[in-house]
Amino acid sequence: MMQYKKLGKSDLTISRIGYGCMSLHPEQKDFLSLIDRALDLGINYFDTADLYDKGGNELMLGKAFKGRRDKVIIASKAGNQWRPDGSGWDWNPRKEYILKCAEESLKRLQTDYLDLFMLHGGTIQDDIMESVSAFEQLLKEGKIRYYGLSSIRPNVIKVHTAYGKVVSLMTQFSLLDRRPEEATLNLMQENNIGVLVRGSVASGLLVDKPARDYLGHTSAQVAEAALAVKAVSQSGRTPAQTAIQYVLQPPAVTSAVVGMRTPQQLEEAVGAVSAPQMTPEEIKYLQTHIPARKYESHR
């Protein structure tokens, strides 16, 4: 059975497994049935961004949630601007652009408001107050309910935290990327900012993908990490569920936002909530066998 947790200082109560909708693509014929099943399983948090498929991801969700908007919590993001030739995107945290992004996201999602709107990145050189001004205007206009930050950079996270306005932080966190344990999780807990985790299975490296170098870990260390996860995955809990449970256990974490492309992945991820919970000994075993790294830049 799904569990729920309040997102930081907001009034949003979200499922402990969220749907990372970047994994869904416009040409995917079964996306509506996946969304339907996710709702049946108790998922109420769906995460997208204007960057995904150049807005196509939001269009999909707008279609999926038409007539049942009240049953879901929709989060989107802004700040990355596609180049005219479509070759890539550039960072643009200016107020005018964020306001424009919000209007376009609302149209694509066929809704009057976003439950959560996030700044999709950030640098320490940004005029943070200009970005905050955009989000505050959207709040006053009723176009968003809350706003947050999506970033892995400790220095950017600290600055936004200091203003005391964001209710959430989306950040990468897994057994192969334990950097948030050193730099941000405690800060978020102290400031009642809910953490939304992405990347909990490290692009599948902790589950079934061939080992390769990853974030300072050698391929041999990645292989050892996968073996450690497998070693503590007792009967009734798969390696993927172990990896997801690990990121859910810090008090600051509200939800693991998981990319799920198939019905099997969906069922397995949701099952992490009700699977046998890891013991303190198992958690210590994983931490001992998978070395933590620190952020080397953006501190």
Helices and strands as residue ranges (DSSP letters): E 4-6, E 13-15, E 17-20, G 21-23, H 31-40, E 45-47, G 52-55, H 56-64, G 69-71, E 73-78, E 80-82, E 89-91, H 95-109, E 114-120, H 128-140, E 144-150, H 154-163, E 168-172, H 179-183, H 185-190, E 194-198, G 202-204, H 219-232, H 239-248, E 253-258, H 263-274, H 280-289
